[in-house]
Amino acid sequence: ESRAQELEQRLQQFQQSKSQPTDSGPKQDDYQDWDSYQRAIVDHAAAQHVERALTAQRQAESQRTLREQQQSTVREFVVRAENLSNELPDFNQAMSSVQIQADGPIGAAILQSEQGAAVAYFLGSNPAELLRLESIRDPVRAAIEIGRLEAKAATFVQSRSKSRAPAQAKPLSSGGRAQGSGFSASDSMDEFARKWRERK
């Protein structure tokens, strides 16, 4: 444990002392004897190994967090869509015409929007608008466009709702699966998109 701490300290020292873009390691001219130089080489190799291991660990943790966020986003969208489908007789029909790539800019913006299900329904009922948005490749522009559509979609949903209640007014469920939906919190974004397209 003390050796690991020492290596981590050395790694930090190496990172702080780097003045060149690449670290070529210890140079023999910088050491008074051969043994010191060899120890420096071993320490340098160990520090690089620790750095690679820490980088891999950070990447794995980042990917796990991203996966959990994606699953949570999909789960919330599914619950909102299920609630909305109870209010709109033609909801499933409209949604079956929406071919959204869940990992694309527009799909991601719709899934992340609190009015995402209403926006998806609005787009399914307005093919020309959907066609216009499908050409967007920039995530920032996609988010802006979906944000602009939220109020219009909510009004559209309310005008066609059986109860005339505000769109998506029901609270979110805390369950991992929307009842009867066939969707799961463990679904990937692509799996969600496939299941939704197959839904009738």
C-alpha positions as CSV (number, residue, x, y, z in Angstrom):
1,E,0.0,0.0,0.0
2,S,2.8,2.4,0.9
3,R,4.5,1.5,-2.4
4,A,1.3,2.3,-4.3
5,Q,1.0,5.6,-2.5
6,E,4.6,6.4,-3.4
7,L,4.1,5.5,-7.0
8,E,1.0,7.7,-7.1
9,Q,3.0,10.6,-5.6
10,R,5.7,10.0,-8.2
11,L,3.1,9.9,-11.0
12,Q,1.8,13.3,-9.8
13,Q,5.3,14.7,-9.7
14,F,5.9,13.4,-13.3
15,Q,2.7,15.0,-14.4
16,Q,3.5,18.3,-12.8
17,S,7.1,18.4,-14.0
18,K,6.3,17.6,-17.7
19,S,7.4,20.5,-19.8
20,Q,7.3,18.7,-23.1
21,P,4.2,17.2,-24.9
22,T,5.7,13.7,-24.6
23,D,7.5,12.1,-21.6
24,S,10.5,10.2,-22.9
25,G,11.5,9.0,-19.4
26,P,14.6,9.4,-17.4
27,K,17.9,10.3,-19.1
28,Q,21.1,8.7,-18.0
29,D,23.0,12.0,-18.0
30,D,20.7,13.2,-15.2
31,Y,21.9,10.6,-12.8
32,Q,25.3,10.2,-11.0
33,D,25.4,6.4,-11.1
34,W,24.0,3.5,-13.1
35,D,21.9,2.1,-10.1
36,S,20.1,5.4,-9.6
37,Y,19.3,5.6,-13.3
38,Q,17.9,2.0,-13.4
39,R,15.7,2.8,-10.3
40,A,14.4,5.9,-12.1
41,I,13.6,3.8,-15.2
42,V,11.7,1.3,-13.1
43,D,9.8,4.0,-11.2
44,H,9.0,5.8,-14.5
45,A,7.6,2.6,-16.0
46,A,5.6,1.9,-12.8
47,A,4.2,5.4,-12.8
48,Q,3.2,5.1,-16.5
49,H,1.5,1.8,-15.7
50,V,-0.4,3.4,-12.8
51,E,-1.4,6.3,-15.0
52,R,-2.8,4.0,-17.6
53,A,-4.7,2.0,-15.0
54,L,-6.2,5.1,-13.5
55,T,-7.2,6.4,-16.9
56,A,-8.9,3.1,-17.8
57,Q,-10.7,3.1,-14.4
58,R,-11.9,6.7,-15.0
59,Q,-13.1,5.8,-18.4
60,A,-15.0,2.7,-17.2
61,E,-16.6,4.8,-14.4
62,S,-17.6,7.5,-16.9
63,Q,-19.1,4.9,-19.3
64,R,-21.0,3.3,-16.4
65,T,-22.4,6.7,-15.3
66,L,-23.4,7.5,-18.9
67,R,-25.1,4.2,-19.3
68,E,-27.1,4.7,-16.1
69,Q,-28.1,8.2,-17.2
70,Q,-29.3,6.9,-20.5
71,Q,-31.3,4.1,-18.9
72,S,-32.9,6.6,-16.5
73,T,-33.7,9.0,-19.4
74,V,-35.4,6.2,-21.4
75,R,-37.3,5.0,-18.4
76,E,-38.7,8.4,-17.7
77,F,-39.7,8.9,-21.4
78,V,-41.4,5.6,-21.5
79,V,-43.5,6.4,-18.4
80,R,-44.5,9.7,-19.8
81,A,-45.4,8.1,-23.2
82,E,-47.5,5.5,-21.4
83,N,-49.3,8.2,-19.5
84,L,-49.9,10.2,-22.6
85,S,-51.1,7.2,-24.6
86,N,-54.0,6.8,-22.1
87,E,-55.1,10.3,-23.0
88,L,-54.7,10.2,-26.8
89,P,-56.5,7.5,-28.8
90,D,-54.2,7.9,-31.8
91,F,-51.0,8.2,-29.8
92,N,-49.6,4.8,-30.8
93,Q,-50.5,5.3,-34.4
94,A,-48.7,8.6,-34.5
95,M,-45.7,7.2,-32.7
96,S,-45.4,4.3,-35.2
97,S,-44.6,6.8,-38.0
98,V,-41.8,8.5,-36.0
99,Q,-38.6,6.8,-37.0
100,I,-36.3,8.5,-34.4
101,Q,-32.7,7.4,-33.9
102,A,-32.4,7.4,-30.2
103,D,-28.7,8.1,-30.3
104,G,-29.0,10.8,-32.9
105,P,-29.2,14.6,-32.0
106,I,-33.0,14.9,-32.4
107,G,-33.7,11.6,-30.7
108,A,-31.5,12.4,-27.7
109,A,-33.1,15.9,-27.4
110,I,-36.6,14.4,-27.4
111,L,-35.7,11.7,-24.8
112,Q,-34.2,14.3,-22.5
113,S,-37.1,16.8,-22.9
114,E,-39.8,16.8,-20.1
115,Q,-42.3,17.2,-22.9
116,G,-40.5,14.6,-25.1
117,A,-43.5,12.3,-25.5
118,A,-45.7,15.2,-26.5
119,V,-43.1,16.4,-29.0
120,A,-42.8,12.9,-30.5
121,Y,-46.6,12.7,-30.8
122,F,-46.7,16.2,-32.4
123,L,-44.0,15.1,-34.9
124,G,-45.7,11.9,-35.7
125,S,-48.8,13.9,-36.5
126,N,-46.8,16.5,-38.5
127,P,-44.6,14.6,-41.0
128,A,-43.3,17.7,-42.7
129,E,-42.0,19.1,-39.4
130,L,-40.4,15.7,-38.6
131,L,-38.8,15.7,-42.0
132,R,-37.3,19.2,-41.4
133,L,-35.8,18.1,-38.1
134,E,-34.3,14.8,-39.4
135,S,-31.6,16.8,-41.3
136,I,-30.2,18.3,-38.1
137,R,-26.9,16.9,-37.0
138,D,-25.8,19.4,-34.4
139,P,-26.8,18.4,-30.9
140,V,-27.1,22.0,-29.7
141,R,-29.3,23.1,-32.6
142,A,-31.4,19.9,-32.1
143,A,-31.9,20.8,-28.4
144,I,-32.9,24.3,-29.4
145,E,-35.4,23.1,-32.0
146,I,-37.0,20.6,-29.6
147,G,-37.2,23.3,-26.9
148,R,-39.1,25.5,-29.4
149,L,-41.5,22.8,-30.1
150,E,-42.3,21.9,-26.5
151,A,-45.0,24.6,-25.9
152,K,-46.6,24.0,-29.3
153,A,-46.6,20.2,-28.7
154,A,-48.2,20.6,-25.2
155,T,-50.9,22.8,-26.7
156,F,-51.5,20.3,-29.5
157,V,-51.7,17.4,-27.1
158,Q,-54.1,19.2,-24.8
159,S,-56.4,20.0,-27.8
160,R,-56.6,16.3,-28.7
161,S,-56.7,14.8,-25.2
162,K,-59.7,12.9,-24.1
163,S,-59.7,14.6,-20.7
164,R,-58.3,18.0,-21.8
165,A,-55.8,17.6,-19.0
166,P,-52.4,19.3,-19.3
167,A,-50.0,17.1,-21.3
168,Q,-48.0,14.6,-19.2
169,A,-49.5,15.8,-16.0
170,K,-49.3,12.4,-14.3
171,P,-46.4,11.8,-11.9
172,L,-43.5,9.6,-13.0
173,S,-43.4,6.0,-11.7
174,S,-40.3,5.0,-9.7
175,G,-40.5,1.5,-11.1
176,G,-37.8,0.2,-13.5
177,R,-40.4,-1.0,-16.1
178,A,-43.4,0.9,-17.4
179,Q,-46.4,-1.5,-16.8
180,G,-47.3,-3.4,-19.9
181,S,-44.9,-1.5,-22.1
182,G,-42.3,-4.1,-22.8
183,F,-39.6,-1.5,-22.0
184,S,-36.9,-2.0,-19.3
185,A,-34.6,0.3,-17.5
186,S,-31.8,-1.9,-18.7
187,D,-32.6,-1.3,-22.4
188,S,-30.0,0.6,-24.4
189,M,-31.0,3.6,-26.4
190,D,-31.0,1.6,-29.6
191,E,-33.1,-1.2,-28.0
192,F,-35.6,1.4,-26.8
193,A,-35.8,2.8,-30.4
194,R,-36.3,-0.6,-31.9
195,K,-39.0,-1.6,-29.4
196,W,-40.9,1.7,-29.9
197,R,-40.8,1.3,-33.7
198,E,-42.2,-2.2,-33.4
199,R,-45.0,-1.1,-31.1
200,K,-48.5,-1.0,-32.6
